[in-house]
Amino acid sequence: MSTDKMKSYCNGVSDEPLRYQTIGEALDRAADLYPDQDAVVFVQQGVRLSYAQFRQTVRVVAGNLLKLGIAPGDRLGIWSANRVEWVIIQFASAQIGAILVTINPAYRVIELENVMNRTEVKALVIADRFKHSDYIALLDDIAPEIKHCQPGEIRSERLPHLTHVFHLSDQHVPGMFSFSGLHDELGEADERQLKEVESRLQPDDPINVQFSSGTTGVPKGITLSHFNILNNGYFMTDRMGLRQGDRLCIPVPLYHCYGMVMGVLGCLTHGAAMIFPGEAFSAKGVLSAIQSERCTALFGVPTMYIAILADPDFDSFDLSTLRTGNMGAASVPPSIMQQVIERMNMVGVTNSYGMTETSPISFQTQVNDPFDTRVNTVGRIHPHLQAKIIDETGQVVPVGQRGELCIRGYSVMQGYWEAPEESASAIDAAGWLHTGDIAIFDEDFVCRIVGRVKEMINRGGEKISPTDVEVFLIRHPKVMDVTVFGIPDERFGEQVAAWIKLHDGQTADEEEIREFCRNRIAHYKIPAHIRFVTEFPMTASGKIQKFLVRQQMGRELGLNGGASEMADGVGS
């Protein structure tokens, strides 16, 4: 059949059935099959738990959460970098049917308050600090009443749904429970209560809300079930060849699907070990963990691999145990992929495509795909999923023609948290999720992502809504108008750029704008490139022509080709 007769529709077939399990049931299975194998290793914390030990720890924490009044359906937030407590809470919340709300460690006061109130978070697990962030002090800015309350009896004006806070500090913190108290031994009645709650849980129950910025500037809470994420974690790591006894190095953040789904649940469903080098990414920390823990696989976004390869001590580490891995979340530079294969021994490394709304992965290359396929495409559709590419009228386009990519199947989210209209606009009546990404299929249904319908910026895997940043910058008293957009960047794939129009008679410089952003919005949202202008190119209807702004900025930065291609791909 000639390609002009073939429609851009494909579906993933597999002899491997979908797993209709809860996460608790999957953990029980793994602990029964591999009780003495390493399950979780946190190198920086010096923690190592076998699958049997991990299951027992999770059950104790889950039982104590129930004792303290955290019930199925309650929202339990976690605000922390990568720590063993994070993974324990991921499983303990699932064990009792509480819905885990994952909070970006880079969030500041405004973002934290918004996320917690949008989901009516009842309990919060909070680190004491990370890098320059004092989390307990930031929470005190929003809810100073906590320190005057008894633990479990919090009453806060700005966080009206919050009653429990569990801190990871070694110190006493007024108004908060210590996380260590969740390890208290359970009594017979506690065990019975836990088993009774577990018996009522279903794989289709919502278990996780992750926030991803939308084009409206208001972050959307993406609601995912046991069934969504357990299966996606399995099939993603299965395609990259993960197997029992493998040791996966996970330096990506847990609050992302990349860490908690692809990493944690991918290992769980294969009987592999989760190896976490540290709280945050460090090239040397990753190299050291690979060598000391004899890792066989590695996750990371391209910027991480670039930093690892550039480490001055790279050649002194033994990476001979590595075999496979994934390089996802952004475009892959061919030179980096080549070095990862040759210098890091990752001959089976894959590339992948997805979004949180699809749990997240829907396309992925194979371990034996040609080099060109692994760097210039995102591979083929995942098992048990369907994909199509449509034009502006909703018609499926012929193979070889670009259009919007749509996904249907088990991995599609349940919807945006308590946002039925937004959910209906993303998932149509036939169950197709409209990704907003522009794609092309070749005659073998290998997929290339060539742009975005939406103006989302992808900075090293962090998805940023331009409107989100615009709404914030317009608060600056000197700013009259602003447009924010993505610009190609060698290190991050894209960087945030802003054109700013000041009020008459006002002057400002780039540093003043960035200082205004610091400690108010996440660091990755702060514009790397700022230009002050007197006018914007406008359409006849009065809208800013972002593609012209992007092209002009690209010329100024010497990125003509990349910026023009991006604008064309987005269809601006």
Long-range contacts (C-beta under 8 A, 24 or more apart in sequence): 3-398, 3-399, 3-400, 3-442, 3-443, 4-398, 4-399, 4-400, 5-398, 6-398, 6-399, 6-443, 7-388, 7-396, 7-397, 7-398, 7-399, 8-388, 8-389, 8-390, 8-396, 8-397, 8-398, 8-399, 8-401, 8-403, 8-440, 8-441, 9-386, 9-387, 9-388, 9-389, 9-396, 10-380, 10-381, 10-386, 10-387, 10-388, 10-441, 10-445, 11-381, 11-385, 11-386, 11-387, 12-380, 12-381, 12-382, 12-383, 12-384, 12-385, 12-386, 12-409, 13-383, 14-235, 14-383, 14-384, 16-235, 16-238, 16-383, 18-227, 18-231, 18-384, 18-410, 19-227, 19-230, 19-231, 19-234, 19-269, 20-203, 20-227, 21-203, 21-226, 21-230, 22-94, 22-198, 22-201, 22-202, 22-203, 22-205, 22-226, 22-230, 23-91, 23-94, 23-95, 23-207, 23-226, 23-229, 23-230, 23-265, 23-268, 24-91, 24-94, 24-95, 24-198, 24-201, 26-230, 26-265, 26-268, 26-269, 27-54, 27-55, 27-58, 27-91, 27-95, 27-268, 28-55, 30-55, 30-268, 30-269, 30-271, 31-55, 33-271, 34-244, 34-271, 37-244, 37-245, 37-271, 37-273, 38-247, 38-273, 39-267, 39-268, 39-273, 39-274, 40-84, 40-87, 40-273, 40-274, 40-276, 41-273, 41-274, 41-275, 41-276, 41-293, 42-82, 42-83, 42-84, 42-276, 43-275, 43-276, 43-277, 43-278, 43-285, 43-288, 43-289, 43-292, 43-293, 44-276, 44-277, 44-278, 44-279, 44-285, 45-83, 45-84, 47-84, 49-84, 51-271, 54-88, 54-91, 57-88, 57-183, 58-88, 58-91, 58-92, 58-95, 59-92, 59-95, 59-186, 59-194, 60-182, 60-183, 60-184, 60-185, 60-186, 61-88, 61-89, 61-92, 61-182, 61-183, 62-91, 62-92, 62-93, 62-95, 62-96, 62-194, 63-186, 63-190, 63-191, 63-193, 63-194, 64-181, 64-182, 64-183, 64-184, 64-186, 64-190, 65-92, 65-93, 65-96, 65-98, 65-123, 65-182, 66-96, 66-190, 66-193, 66-194, 66-197, 67-190, 67-193, 68-152, 68-164, 68-177, 69-152, 69-163, 69-164, 70-96, 70-98, 70-122, 70-123, 70-164, 71-96, 71-97, 71-98, 72-96, 72-97, 72-98, 72-197, 72-200, 72-201, 72-205, 73-97, 73-98, 73-99, 74-98, 74-99, 74-122, 74-123, 75-99, 75-101, 75-119, 75-120, 75-121, 75-122, 75-123, 75-161, 75-209, 76-100, 76-101, 76-121, 76-122, 76-123, 76-124, 76-125, 77-101, 77-102, 77-103, 77-115, 77-116, 77-119, 77-121, 77-123, 77-124, 77-125, 78-102, 78-103, 78-124, 78-125, 78-126, 78-255, 79-103, 79-105, 79-107, 79-112, 79-124, 79-125, 79-126, 79-127, 79-135, 80-105, 80-125, 80-126, 80-127, 80-130, 80-135, 80-168, 81-105, 81-127, 81-130, 81-253, 81-279, 81-280, 82-250, 82-253, 82-254, 82-259, 82-276, 82-278, 82-279, 82-280, 83-127, 83-168, 83-279, 84-276, 85-125, 85-168, 85-179, 86-254, 87-254, 87-264, 87-274, 89-125, 90-254, 90-260, 90-264, 92-182, 93-207, 94-207, 94-226, 95-194, 95-198, 96-194, 96-197, 96-198, 97-197, 97-200, 97-201, 97-205, 97-207, 98-123, 99-206, 99-207, 99-208, 99-209, 100-207, 100-208, 100-209, 101-208, 101-209, 101-221, 102-208, 102-209, 102-210, 102-211, 102-254, 102-255, 102-256, 102-260, 103-211, 103-255, 104-211, 104-255, 104-522, 105-130, 105-133, 105-253, 105-255, 106-133, 106-522, 106-523, 106-524, 107-522, 108-138, 108-519, 108-520, 108-521, 108-522, 109-138, 109-141, 109-142, 109-520, 110-520, 110-521, 111-219, 111-521, 111-522, 112-138, 112-139, 112-142, 113-142, 113-158, 113-159, 114-219, 115-211, 115-219, 115-221, 116-159, 116-161, 116-162, 117-158, 117-159, 117-160, 117-161, 118-219, 118-221, 118-417, 118-418, 119-209, 119-221, 119-417, 120-161, 121-159, 121-161, 121-162, 122-161, 122-162, 122-163, 122-164, 123-162, 123-163, 123-164, 123-165, 123-166, 124-162, 124-164, 124-165, 124-166, 125-165, 125-166, 125-168, 125-179, 126-165, 126-166, 126-167, 126-168, 126-176, 127-167, 127-168, 127-169, 128-167, 128-168, 128-169, 128-171, 128-173, 130-279, 130-280, 131-280, 136-167, 136-169, 136-173, 139-165, 145-175, 146-174, 146-175, 146-176, 147-173, 147-174, 147-175, 148-174, 148-175, 149-175, 150-175, 151-175, 151-176, 151-177, 152-177, 201-226, 202-226, 203-227, 203-230, 206-414, 208-260, 209-417, 210-255, 210-256, 210-257, 210-356, 212-355, 212-356, 212-357, 212-463, 213-456, 213-463, 213-464, 213-465, 213-468, 214-422, 214-465, 215-454, 215-455, 215-456, 215-465, 215-467, 216-465, 216-467, 217-465, 217-467, 217-468, 217-470, 217-471, 218-468, 219-465, 219-468, 220-416, 220-417, 220-419, 220-422, 221-416, 221-417, 221-418, 221-419, 222-356, 222-357, 222-413, 222-416, 222-417, 223-413, 223-414, 223-415, 223-416, 223-417, 224-356, 224-359, 224-413, 224-414, 225-414, 227-410, 228-359, 228-410, 228-411, 228-412, 228-413, 228-414, 229-257, 229-260, 229-261, 229-265, 229-359, 230-265, 230-269, 231-359, 231-384, 231-410, 231-411, 232-261, 232-262, 232-265, 232-358, 232-359, 232-360, 232-361, 232-382, 232-410, 232-411, 233-261, 233-262, 233-263, 233-264, 233-265, 233-266, 233-268, 233-269, 234-265, 234-266, 234-269, 234-270, 235-361, 235-382, 235-383, 235-384, 236-261, 236-262, 236-266, 236-326, 236-352, 236-361, 236-364, 236-382, 237-262, 237-266, 237-267, 237-269, 237-270, 237-272, 238-270, 239-350, 239-364, 239-366, 239-367, 239-382, 240-297, 240-324, 240-325, 240-326, 240-348, 240-349, 240-350, 240-364, 240-367, 241-323, 241-324, 241-348, 241-367, 242-266, 242-267, 242-270, 242-272, 242-297, 242-324, 243-270, 243-272, 244-270, 244-271, 244-272, 245-271, 245-272, 245-273, 246-270, 246-272, 246-273, 246-296, 246-297, 247-272, 247-273, 247-275, 247-293, 247-294, 247-295, 247-296, 247-297, 247-321, 248-272, 248-273, 248-274, 248-275, 248-295, 248-296, 248-297, 248-298, 248-299, 248-325, 249-275, 249-277, 249-286, 249-289, 249-290, 249-293, 249-295, 249-297, 249-298, 249-299, 250-274, 250-275, 250-276, 250-299, 251-276, 251-277, 251-278, 251-281, 251-282, 251-285, 251-286, 251-289, 251-298, 251-299, 251-300, 251-304, 252-281, 252-299, 252-300, 252-301, 252-304, 252-461, 253-280, 256-461, 257-354, 257-356, 257-359, 257-360, 258-299, 258-301, 258-328, 258-329, 258-360, 258-461, 259-299, 261-359, 261-360, 262-299, 262-326, 262-360, 262-361, 263-299, 272-297, 281-307, 283-307, 283-308, 283-310, 283-311, 284-311, 284-313, 287-311, 287-313, 287-314, 287-317, 287-319, 288-317, 290-317, 290-319, 290-321, 290-322, 291-317, 291-318, 291-319, 294-321, 295-321, 295-322, 296-321, 296-322, 296-323, 296-324, 297-322, 297-323, 297-324, 297-325, 298-322, 298-325, 298-344, 298-346, 299-325, 299-326, 299-328, 300-325, 300-326, 300-327, 301-327, 301-328, 301-329, 301-330, 301-460, 301-461, 302-327, 302-329, 302-330, 302-331, 302-332, 302-333, 302-336, 302-460, 302-493, 303-330, 303-460, 303-461, 303-491, 303-492, 303-493, 305-336, 305-339, 305-340, 305-344, 306-333, 306-336, 306-491, 308-344, 309-336, 309-339, 309-340, 309-343, 309-344, 314-343, 319-343, 319-344, 319-345, 320-345, 321-345, 322-346, 323-347, 323-348, 324-348, 324-349, 324-350, 324-367, 325-349, 325-350, 326-350, 326-351, 326-352, 326-364, 327-351, 328-352, 328-353, 328-354, 328-361, 328-461, 329-458, 329-460, 329-461, 330-458, 330-460, 330-461, 330-492, 330-493, 330-494, 331-493, 332-374, 332-375, 333-375, 333-490, 334-371, 334-375, 334-376, 337-371, 337-374, 337-375, 338-371, 341-371, 349-374, 350-374, 350-379, 351-375, 351-377, 351-378, 351-379, 352-378, 352-379, 353-378, 353-379, 353-447, 353-449, 355-435, 355-437, 355-463, 356-413, 357-412, 357-413, 357-426, 357-433, 357-435, 358-385, 358-407, 358-411, 358-412, 358-413, 358-433, 358-435, 359-411, 359-412, 359-413, 360-411, 361-411, 362-387, 362-407, 362-411, 363-387, 363-447, 373-446, 376-448, 377-446, 377-447, 377-448, 378-447, 378-448, 378-449, 379-446, 379-447, 380-444, 380-445, 380-446, 380-447, 381-445, 381-447, 382-411, 384-409, 384-410, 385-409, 385-410, 385-411, 387-447, 388-432, 389-439, 389-440, 389-441, 399-441, 399-442, 399-443, 399-445, 400-440, 400-441, 400-442, 400-443, 401-440, 402-438, 402-439, 402-440, 402-450, 402-451, 403-438, 403-439, 404-434, 404-435, 404-436, 404-437, 404-438, 404-439, 404-453, 405-435, 405-437, 405-438, 405-439, 405-447, 405-449, 406-432, 406-433, 406-434, 406-435, 407-432, 407-433, 407-435, 408-432, 408-433, 438-569, 438-570, 438-571, 450-569, 451-566, 451-568, 451-569, 451-570, 451-571, 452-569, 452-570, 453-570, 453-571, 455-485, 455-486, 455-546, 455-570, 456-486, 457-484, 457-485, 457-486, 457-494, 457-495, 457-496, 458-486, 458-493, 458-494, 459-486, 459-489, 459-492, 459-493, 459-494, 459-495, 459-496, 459-524, 460-491, 460-492, 460-493, 460-524, 462-522, 462-524, 464-496, 464-524, 464-525, 466-496, 468-525, 469-496, 469-498, 469-521, 469-525, 469-527, 470-498, 472-517, 472-520, 472-521, 472-525, 473-498, 473-500, 473-513, 473-516, 473-517, 476-508, 476-513, 476-516, 478-502, 478-503, 478-506, 478-507, 478-508, 479-503, 480-504, 481-536, 483-536, 483-544, 483-546, 483-549, 484-527, 485-546, 485-549, 485-550, 485-553, 486-550, 486-566, 487-529, 487-550, 487-553, 487-554, 487-557, 487-559, 487-563, 488-554, 488-559, 488-562, 488-563, 488-566, 489-528, 495-528, 495-529, 496-524, 496-525, 496-526, 496-527, 496-528, 496-529, 497-527, 497-528, 497-529, 497-530, 497-531, 497-550, 497-553, 498-527, 498-529, 498-530, 498-531, 499-530, 499-531, 499-532, 499-533, 499-536, 499-549, 499-553, 500-530, 500-531, 500-532, 500-533, 501-532, 501-533, 501-534, 501-535, 501-536, 502-532, 508-532, 529-553, 529-557, 531-556, 545-572, 546-572, 547-572
